[in-house]
Amino acid sequence: MTTDAEYAMTSNAWPFQEAAKLVKRYSKAPPAKGYVLFETGYGPSGLPHIGTFGEVARTSMVRRALAEISDLPTRLFAFSDDMDGLRKVPGNVPNQEMLTRHLDLPLTKVPDPFEKFESFGHHNNAMLRSFLDQFGFEYEFRSSTECYHAGEFDNALLEVLKHYDAIMAIMLPSLREERQKSYSPFLPVCPRTGKVLQVPILEARPDSGTVLYADPESGETIEVPVTGGQCKLQWKADWAMRWYALNVDYEMSGKDLIDSVKLSSRICQVLGAPPPDGFNYELFLDEDGKKISKSKGNGLTIDDWLTYASPESLSLYMFQSPRKAKRLYFDVIPKAVDEYYGFLERFPGQEKKQQYANPVWHIHAGNPPSEGVPFSFGILLNLAAVVNAEESSVLWGFISRYVPGATAETHPEFDRLVGYAIAYYRDFVKPTKAYRTPTEVERSALNQLAAELRDLDDSATAEEIQNRVYEVGKEYDFENLRDWFQALYEVLLGQSQGPRMGSFIALYGRAETIALIERALAGEDLSVPAA
């Protein structure tokens, strides 16, 4: 008899395929440190964005998949490179002039432009942790500043110093000629200014655990230890050092870091440890098809998505096709919401192997909720548009008629969806609605549709209504039925795309739909409620 773990091991869902790498990694013996370590990295030089969340969400999915197919204990470190120097001022934060005066200081020494936390680094770290906590991720936050200053990296830093020449031989061919002249894996922290210096290292002294450099202002030769937070590593060397020091087993990264992963992996091997497993995901794009950047602040923010849709729908968007570049903008939200509930609805009736491939298994750590929704988010948006909904009670008046006895209290999940629909309608649908006058053929078809709706009795189902809509379209001179439905959307709803009309009419009401058609034929302004 096939066990659940065997079904999971053969699943084509990418988290299980990734988890299988870690089973193979420790096929001969369990990890000496007692657990498999997952890591995600965050550079807090700018505000956290959805891409940051996506890395933690996807890594957590692999971690949960591993728990399903093995007994190996796991931990997840969410690591912040907050000792890095502030090299440029992000364009989407206040107090730009103040930040400019603190360039090159470690991020945990740069004053908080929002004036809420000890530093800019602390502010951005707090934002990251708050969001990860909101989603219920199980993780341990680690700070680069704390690790460096507490001496946690000291032994690893001495190993980097010991292999200084070998690491330089790896890095220099990857750099431009001009950069080769000044590059060093070590960045001294100036004892006078506190800045993270990008200066050439004059001499590396493994025996004393120090490096020498020339002070950029006085020209004086300075000798500093590489330990105790008095030096910071350049990021590719830093990444490799961290893998070595913490014995990281798995870390994924964006496609733009493929070459960096290769270089850091080679450095990690020089230090004497295997690099972690992982994979490179594709980057998210903004509405113009450009890469999302935390310094530019383009694309969606975390709060943007959660204003208009559930955390679960965002997790689904992260799960789907991680190696495919996808636009991450407001118009992808409704589809993600409906796809999530579609997967949720199918889950109980699926066999175990199908459940392991269903995204909701991975979104909910193997235990998806049972409460669904009576109809799609798309239909709810169109209902909000037709009735110009500003309050949830307006929509619930229609919903309770469609689902007898349903209230916000009995259907809390759907009530949450109602709130999202009103917000999305208010900010994106309402400003772009553009009704048009029907053509003569469309007028005739609309008159016929109103007559067909009058002939139906009160017990007519959404499917029966949909069939009548189809039949009317077939009777008139439309090049194809798609043109008929587009006419319904543009004339009655003020948009080029819309819902399944049978379901929408059943929800909105036959009498109300007939009245809507009559108003459109009379040339009334449908953007305002009927008198």
C-alpha positions as CSV (number, residue, x, y, z in Angstrom):
1,M,0.0,0.0,0.0
2,T,1.4,3.4,-1.0
3,T,2.1,5.7,2.0
4,D,1.5,9.4,2.1
5,A,5.3,10.1,2.1
6,E,5.7,7.9,-1.1
7,Y,2.9,9.9,-2.8
8,A,4.7,13.1,-1.8
9,M,8.0,11.9,-3.0
10,T,6.6,11.3,-6.5
11,S,4.7,14.5,-6.6
12,N,5.5,16.9,-9.4
13,A,4.9,19.9,-7.2
14,W,8.1,21.9,-7.1
15,P,8.4,22.1,-3.3
16,F,8.5,18.3,-3.1
17,Q,11.1,18.2,-5.9
18,E,13.2,20.7,-4.0
19,A,12.8,18.9,-0.7
20,A,14.0,15.7,-2.4
21,K,17.4,17.4,-2.9
22,L,17.8,17.7,0.9
23,V,16.8,14.1,1.5
24,K,19.6,13.2,-0.9
25,R,22.0,15.6,0.8
26,Y,21.6,13.7,4.0
27,S,21.0,10.2,2.7
28,K,24.1,8.8,4.4
29,A,23.8,10.5,7.7
30,P,21.7,13.2,9.4
31,P,23.2,16.7,9.8
32,A,25.8,16.9,12.5
33,K,24.3,20.2,13.8
34,G,21.0,18.3,14.4
35,Y,18.8,20.0,11.9
36,V,18.5,21.1,8.2
37,L,19.0,24.9,8.0
38,F,16.9,26.9,5.5
39,E,17.9,30.6,5.0
40,T,16.4,33.6,3.3
41,G,18.3,36.8,2.8
42,Y,17.1,40.4,3.0
43,G,19.0,43.6,2.2
44,P,17.4,46.3,4.3
45,S,18.7,49.2,2.3
46,G,15.1,49.7,1.1
47,L,11.6,48.9,2.4
48,P,10.6,45.2,2.2
49,H,8.5,44.4,-0.8
50,I,6.5,41.4,-2.1
51,G,9.6,39.8,-3.6
52,T,11.0,39.6,-0.1
53,F,7.9,37.9,1.1
54,G,7.9,35.6,-1.8
55,E,11.3,34.2,-0.9
56,V,10.2,33.4,2.6
57,A,6.9,31.9,1.5
58,R,8.5,29.7,-1.1
59,T,11.3,28.6,1.2
60,S,8.6,27.7,3.9
61,M,6.8,25.6,1.3
62,V,10.0,23.6,0.7
63,R,10.5,23.3,4.4
64,R,7.0,21.9,4.9
65,A,7.4,19.5,2.0
66,L,10.6,18.2,3.6
67,A,8.7,17.5,6.8
68,E,6.2,15.4,4.9
69,I,8.8,13.2,3.3
70,S,11.4,12.9,6.1
71,D,11.9,13.1,9.8
72,L,14.8,15.6,9.6
73,P,14.4,18.5,12.0
74,T,14.5,21.9,10.3
75,R,15.1,25.6,11.2
76,L,14.6,28.7,9.0
77,F,16.8,31.8,9.5
78,A,15.4,35.1,8.0
79,F,18.8,36.9,7.7
80,S,19.1,40.6,7.4
81,D,22.3,42.1,5.9
82,D,21.9,45.1,8.1
83,M,25.6,45.8,8.6
84,D,26.0,46.7,5.0
85,G,26.8,50.4,4.3
86,L,24.1,52.7,2.9
87,R,25.4,53.2,-0.7
88,K,22.5,55.2,-2.1
89,V,19.3,56.8,-0.7
90,P,16.1,55.0,-1.7
91,G,13.7,57.2,-3.5
92,N,10.6,56.1,-1.6
93,V,11.4,57.2,1.9
94,P,11.3,60.6,3.7
95,N,14.2,62.8,4.9
96,Q,16.3,62.3,1.8
97,E,18.8,65.0,2.7
98,M,19.4,63.5,6.2
99,L,20.0,60.1,4.7
100,T,22.5,61.6,2.2
101,R,24.6,62.8,5.1
102,H,24.8,59.3,6.5
103,L,25.9,57.5,3.3
104,D,28.4,54.6,3.9
105,L,27.4,54.1,7.5
106,P,26.1,50.6,8.4
107,L,22.3,50.5,8.0
108,T,22.0,50.0,11.8
109,K,23.8,53.2,12.4
110,V,21.8,55.3,9.9
111,P,19.1,57.3,11.6
112,D,15.6,56.2,10.9
113,P,14.0,58.5,8.3
114,F,10.6,57.6,9.6
115,E,11.7,58.6,13.2
116,K,10.3,55.5,14.8
117,F,13.2,53.2,15.4
118,E,16.8,53.2,16.5
119,S,18.0,53.2,12.9
120,F,17.0,52.7,9.3
121,G,18.1,49.1,9.5
122,H,16.1,48.5,12.6
123,H,13.0,50.1,11.0
124,N,13.2,47.9,7.9
125,N,13.9,44.8,10.0
126,A,10.8,45.6,12.1
127,M,8.7,45.9,9.0
128,L,10.0,42.6,7.7
129,R,9.3,40.8,10.9
130,S,5.9,42.3,11.4
131,F,4.8,41.1,8.0
132,L,6.3,37.6,8.4
133,D,4.5,37.4,11.7
134,Q,1.3,38.5,10.2
135,F,1.5,35.5,7.8
136,G,2.3,33.1,10.5
137,F,5.7,32.1,9.2
138,E,7.9,30.0,11.5
139,Y,11.3,31.6,11.4
140,E,14.2,32.9,13.5
141,F,15.3,36.4,12.7
142,R,19.1,36.9,12.4
143,S,20.9,40.2,12.1
144,S,24.2,40.6,10.4
145,T,25.2,43.4,12.8
146,E,24.5,41.2,15.8
147,C,26.3,38.2,14.4
148,Y,29.4,40.2,13.5
149,H,29.6,42.1,16.8
150,A,28.8,39.1,18.9
151,G,31.7,37.2,17.4
152,E,29.5,34.5,15.9
153,F,31.3,34.9,12.5
154,D,34.8,35.3,13.9
155,N,36.1,31.8,13.1
156,A,34.6,32.0,9.6
157,L,36.1,35.4,9.1
158,L,39.6,34.1,10.0
159,E,39.1,31.3,7.5
160,V,38.3,33.9,4.8
161,L,41.5,35.7,5.8
162,K,43.4,32.4,5.7
163,H,42.2,31.8,2.1
164,Y,42.4,35.4,1.1
165,D,44.5,34.8,-2.1
166,A,42.2,31.9,-3.2
167,I,39.1,34.0,-2.8
168,M,40.7,36.9,-4.7
169,A,41.5,34.5,-7.5
170,I,37.8,33.6,-7.7
171,M,36.5,37.1,-7.5
172,L,38.9,39.2,-9.7
173,P,38.0,37.6,-13.1
174,S,34.4,38.5,-12.5
175,L,35.1,42.2,-12.0
176,R,35.7,45.1,-14.4
177,E,39.3,46.1,-14.8
178,E,38.9,49.3,-12.8
179,R,37.1,47.5,-9.9
180,Q,39.9,44.8,-9.8
181,K,42.3,47.5,-8.7
182,S,40.4,48.3,-5.5
183,Y,38.6,45.1,-4.7
184,S,39.0,43.2,-1.5
185,P,36.6,40.8,0.2
186,F,37.1,42.8,3.5
187,L,35.5,46.1,4.1
188,P,37.1,47.8,7.2
189,V,34.8,49.8,9.5
190,C,36.5,53.1,10.0
191,P,37.3,53.5,13.7
192,R,37.1,57.3,13.2
193,T,33.9,57.7,11.2
194,G,32.1,54.4,11.6
195,K,31.7,54.1,7.8
196,V,32.0,50.8,6.0
197,L,35.0,51.6,3.7
198,Q,35.4,50.4,0.2
199,V,39.2,50.6,0.1
200,P,42.0,48.4,-1.2
201,I,43.6,46.1,1.3
202,L,47.3,46.7,1.4
203,E,48.1,43.5,3.2
204,A,46.2,40.5,4.7
205,R,47.8,39.1,7.8
206,P,46.3,35.7,8.6
207,D,48.8,35.1,11.5
208,S,47.6,38.2,13.4
209,G,44.0,38.1,12.1
210,T,44.2,41.6,10.7
211,V,44.2,43.6,7.5
212,L,46.0,46.8,6.6
213,Y,44.5,49.7,4.5
214,A,45.2,53.4,3.9
215,D,42.9,55.8,5.5
216,P,41.1,57.5,2.6
217,E,41.5,61.0,4.2
218,S,44.8,61.0,5.9
219,G,46.6,58.3,3.9
220,E,47.8,56.8,7.2
221,T,48.2,53.0,7.2
222,I,45.6,51.4,9.5
223,E,45.7,47.9,10.9
224,V,42.4,46.4,12.1
225,P,41.2,43.0,13.2
226,V,38.8,41.2,10.8
227,T,36.8,40.0,13.8
228,G,34.5,41.5,16.3
229,G,32.6,43.6,13.9
230,Q,35.6,45.7,12.9
231,C,35.4,44.5,9.3
232,K,32.5,43.6,7.0
233,L,32.7,41.3,4.0
234,Q,31.8,42.3,0.5
235,W,28.4,40.6,-0.2
236,K,29.4,37.7,-2.4
237,A,32.1,36.7,0.1
238,D,29.8,37.6,2.9
239,W,27.1,35.2,1.5
240,A,29.6,32.4,1.2
241,M,31.0,33.1,4.7
242,R,27.5,33.0,6.2
243,W,26.7,29.6,4.5
244,Y,30.0,28.3,5.9
245,A,29.6,29.8,9.4
246,L,25.9,28.7,9.9
247,N,26.2,25.5,7.8
248,V,23.2,26.6,5.6
249,D,21.6,23.7,3.7
250,Y,19.1,25.5,1.5
251,E,18.7,29.0,0.1
252,M,16.9,30.1,-3.0
253,S,17.5,33.4,-4.9
254,G,16.4,35.4,-7.9
255,K,17.5,34.7,-11.4
256,D,19.5,37.9,-11.4
257,L,21.9,36.3,-8.9
258,I,22.8,33.1,-10.8
259,D,26.3,34.3,-11.4
260,S,26.6,35.4,-7.7
261,V,25.4,32.0,-6.5
262,K,28.2,30.4,-8.6
263,L,30.9,32.6,-7.2
264,S,29.7,32.4,-3.6
265,S,29.4,28.6,-3.9
266,R,33.1,28.4,-5.0
267,I,34.1,30.6,-2.1
268,C,32.1,28.4,0.3
269,Q,33.9,25.3,-1.1
270,V,37.3,27.0,-0.6
271,L,36.4,27.6,3.0
272,G,35.8,23.9,3.4
273,A,32.0,23.4,3.2
274,P,29.5,22.4,0.5
275,P,27.3,25.2,-0.7
276,P,23.6,25.0,0.1
277,D,21.0,23.5,-2.3
278,G,18.4,25.8,-3.8
279,F,17.0,27.1,-7.0
280,N,16.8,30.4,-8.9
281,Y,13.3,31.9,-9.2
282,E,12.2,34.4,-11.9
283,L,11.8,38.0,-10.9
284,F,8.5,39.9,-10.6
285,L,7.8,42.7,-13.1
286,D,5.8,45.9,-12.7
287,E,3.0,47.1,-14.9
288,D,5.5,48.1,-17.6
289,G,7.4,44.8,-17.5
290,K,10.3,46.2,-15.6
291,K,12.0,44.5,-12.6
292,I,10.6,45.4,-9.3
293,S,13.1,47.3,-7.2
294,K,12.8,48.1,-3.5
295,S,14.9,51.2,-4.0
296,K,12.6,52.5,-6.7
297,G,9.4,51.3,-5.0
298,N,7.8,50.3,-8.3
299,G,5.2,47.4,-8.4
300,L,3.0,46.3,-5.6
301,T,3.8,46.7,-2.0
302,I,2.9,44.1,0.6
303,D,0.2,46.4,2.0
304,D,-1.2,47.0,-1.5
305,W,-2.1,43.4,-2.1
306,L,-3.5,42.9,1.4
307,T,-5.8,45.9,0.9
308,Y,-7.6,44.2,-2.0
309,A,-7.1,40.5,-1.4
310,S,-6.3,37.8,1.1
311,P,-2.9,36.7,2.2
312,E,-3.7,33.2,0.9
313,S,-4.2,34.6,-2.7
314,L,-0.8,36.2,-2.5
315,S,0.7,32.9,-1.3
316,L,-0.9,31.2,-4.3
317,Y,0.7,33.8,-6.6
318,M,4.1,33.0,-5.1
319,F,3.5,29.2,-5.5
320,Q,2.6,29.2,-9.1
321,S,5.3,29.0,-11.8
322,P,8.2,30.3,-9.7
323,R,10.6,30.0,-12.6
324,K,8.4,32.1,-14.9
325,A,8.6,35.9,-14.9
326,K,5.2,37.4,-14.0
327,R,3.7,40.8,-13.8
328,L,2.9,41.8,-10.3
329,Y,0.4,44.5,-10.5
330,F,-3.1,45.3,-9.3
331,D,-4.9,43.7,-12.3
332,V,-3.5,40.2,-11.4
333,I,-5.3,40.2,-8.0
334,P,-8.9,39.2,-8.9
335,K,-7.7,36.1,-10.9
336,A,-5.4,35.0,-8.0
337,V,-8.3,35.3,-5.6
338,D,-10.6,33.2,-7.7
339,E,-7.9,30.6,-8.5
340,Y,-7.2,30.2,-4.8
341,Y,-10.9,29.4,-4.0
342,G,-11.1,27.1,-7.0
343,F,-8.2,25.0,-5.7
344,L,-9.7,25.1,-2.2
345,E,-13.0,23.8,-3.5
346,R,-11.4,20.9,-5.3
347,F,-9.1,19.8,-2.5
348,P,-11.5,17.6,-0.4
349,G,-12.5,15.5,-3.4
350,Q,-9.0,14.8,-4.6
351,E,-6.9,11.7,-4.1
352,K,-3.8,12.1,-1.9
353,K,-1.4,12.5,-4.8
354,Q,-3.6,15.2,-6.3
355,Q,-3.8,16.9,-3.0
356,Y,0.0,17.1,-2.8
357,A,0.0,18.8,-6.1
358,N,-2.8,21.2,-5.1
359,P,-1.3,24.7,-4.1
360,V,-3.6,25.0,-1.1
361,W,-1.8,22.0,0.5
362,H,1.4,24.1,0.4
363,I,-0.2,27.4,1.3
364,H,-1.8,25.9,4.4
365,A,1.0,23.5,5.5
366,G,-1.0,20.5,4.6
367,N,-4.2,21.5,6.4
368,P,-6.4,23.8,4.2
369,P,-9.6,25.2,5.6
370,S,-13.0,23.8,4.7
371,E,-14.9,27.0,4.3
372,G,-15.4,28.1,0.7
373,V,-17.3,30.9,-1.0
374,P,-20.7,30.7,-2.8
375,F,-19.5,32.4,-5.9
376,S,-16.4,34.0,-7.4
377,F,-14.6,37.3,-6.5
378,G,-15.1,38.3,-10.1
379,I,-18.8,38.1,-9.9
380,L,-18.7,39.9,-6.5
381,L,-16.7,42.8,-8.1
382,N,-19.3,43.1,-10.9
383,L,-22.1,43.2,-8.4
384,A,-20.3,45.9,-6.5
385,A,-19.9,47.8,-9.8
386,V,-23.5,47.6,-10.8
387,V,-24.9,48.6,-7.4
388,N,-22.1,51.1,-6.8
389,A,-21.4,49.5,-3.5
390,E,-19.8,51.5,-0.8
391,E,-21.0,49.4,2.2
392,S,-20.9,45.7,2.7
393,S,-24.5,45.6,3.8
394,V,-25.6,46.5,0.3
395,L,-23.8,43.5,-1.2
396,W,-25.1,41.2,1.6
397,G,-28.6,42.1,0.7
398,F,-28.1,40.4,-2.7
399,I,-26.0,37.6,-1.3
400,S,-28.5,36.6,1.4
401,R,-31.2,36.3,-1.3
402,Y,-28.9,34.2,-3.5
403,V,-27.8,32.0,-0.5
404,P,-30.8,31.9,1.8
405,G,-29.8,32.5,5.4
406,A,-26.3,33.6,4.6
407,T,-25.0,36.5,6.7
408,A,-21.6,38.1,7.5
409,E,-21.6,36.2,10.8
410,T,-22.4,32.8,9.2
411,H,-19.9,33.3,6.3
412,P,-16.9,35.2,7.8
413,E,-14.6,34.1,5.0
414,F,-16.9,35.5,2.4
415,D,-17.5,38.6,4.4
416,R,-13.8,39.2,4.2
417,L,-14.0,38.8,0.4
418,V,-16.9,41.4,0.4
419,G,-14.6,43.9,2.0
420,Y,-11.9,43.3,-0.5
421,A,-14.3,43.6,-3.4
422,I,-15.6,47.0,-2.2
423,A,-12.0,48.3,-1.8
424,Y,-11.0,47.0,-5.2
425,Y,-14.1,48.3,-6.9
426,R,-13.6,51.8,-5.3
427,D,-10.0,52.2,-6.3
428,F,-9.7,50.3,-9.7
429,V,-13.1,49.5,-11.2
430,K,-15.1,52.6,-10.6
431,P,-12.5,55.1,-12.0
432,T,-12.2,53.2,-15.2
433,K,-15.8,52.3,-16.0
434,A,-16.9,53.5,-19.4
435,Y,-20.4,52.6,-20.6
436,R,-21.2,52.7,-24.3
437,T,-24.4,53.0,-26.3
438,P,-25.6,49.7,-27.8
439,T,-25.7,49.2,-31.6
440,E,-29.0,48.5,-33.3
441,V,-28.3,44.8,-33.4
442,E,-27.3,44.9,-29.7
443,R,-30.4,46.8,-28.8
444,S,-32.6,44.1,-30.4
445,A,-30.7,41.4,-28.7
446,L,-30.9,43.2,-25.3
447,N,-34.7,43.6,-25.8
448,Q,-34.9,39.9,-26.5
449,L,-32.8,39.0,-23.5
450,A,-35.1,41.1,-21.2
451,A,-38.1,39.2,-22.6
452,E,-36.4,35.8,-22.1
453,L,-35.7,36.8,-18.5
454,R,-39.3,37.8,-17.9
455,D,-40.4,34.3,-19.1
456,L,-38.2,32.5,-16.6
457,D,-39.8,31.6,-13.3
458,D,-38.3,32.3,-9.9
459,S,-36.7,28.9,-9.6
460,A,-34.5,29.3,-12.6
461,T,-30.9,28.3,-11.9
462,A,-27.8,30.1,-13.0
463,E,-27.2,27.5,-15.6
464,E,-30.7,27.9,-17.1
465,I,-30.2,31.7,-17.2
466,Q,-26.9,31.2,-18.9
467,N,-28.5,29.0,-21.6
468,R,-31.0,31.7,-22.3
469,V,-28.2,34.3,-22.7
470,Y,-26.5,31.9,-25.1
471,E,-29.6,31.4,-27.2
472,V,-30.2,35.1,-27.6
473,G,-26.7,35.6,-28.8
474,K,-27.1,32.8,-31.3
475,E,-30.2,34.4,-32.8
476,Y,-28.6,37.7,-33.7
477,D,-25.9,38.7,-36.2
478,F,-22.8,38.5,-34.0
479,E,-19.6,37.3,-35.6
480,N,-19.1,35.1,-32.6
481,L,-20.7,34.7,-29.2
482,R,-17.7,36.4,-27.6
483,D,-18.9,39.7,-29.2
484,W,-22.3,39.2,-27.7
485,F,-20.9,38.8,-24.2
486,Q,-18.5,41.7,-24.6
487,A,-21.5,43.9,-25.6
488,L,-23.2,42.9,-22.4
489,Y,-20.2,43.8,-20.4
490,E,-19.6,47.1,-22.1
491,V,-23.2,48.3,-22.3
492,L,-24.4,47.0,-18.9
493,L,-21.2,46.9,-16.7
494,G,-19.0,49.6,-18.3
495,Q,-16.1,47.3,-18.9
496,S,-14.6,45.1,-21.6
497,Q,-14.5,41.9,-19.5
498,G,-16.9,40.4,-17.1
499,P,-18.4,37.5,-15.3
500,R,-20.4,34.4,-16.3
501,M,-23.7,36.2,-17.0
502,G,-25.9,33.4,-15.8
503,S,-24.3,33.4,-12.4
504,F,-24.3,37.2,-12.3
505,I,-28.0,37.5,-13.2
506,A,-28.9,34.9,-10.6
507,L,-27.1,36.9,-7.9
508,Y,-28.2,40.3,-9.0
509,G,-31.7,39.3,-9.7
510,R,-33.8,38.8,-12.9
511,A,-36.0,41.8,-12.2
512,E,-33.0,44.0,-11.4
513,T,-31.2,42.8,-14.6
514,I,-34.3,43.6,-16.7
515,A,-34.4,47.1,-15.1
516,L,-30.7,47.5,-15.9
517,I,-31.3,46.6,-19.5
518,E,-34.2,49.0,-19.8
519,R,-32.1,51.8,-18.3
520,A,-29.3,51.1,-20.8
521,L,-31.8,51.1,-23.7
522,A,-33.3,54.3,-22.5
523,G,-29.9,56.0,-22.5
524,E,-29.7,56.5,-18.8
525,D,-26.3,57.0,-17.0
526,L,-25.6,53.6,-15.4
527,S,-22.7,54.9,-13.4
528,V,-25.2,56.3,-10.9
529,P,-27.8,54.3,-9.1
530,A,-31.4,54.3,-10.4
531,A,-33.6,56.8,-8.8
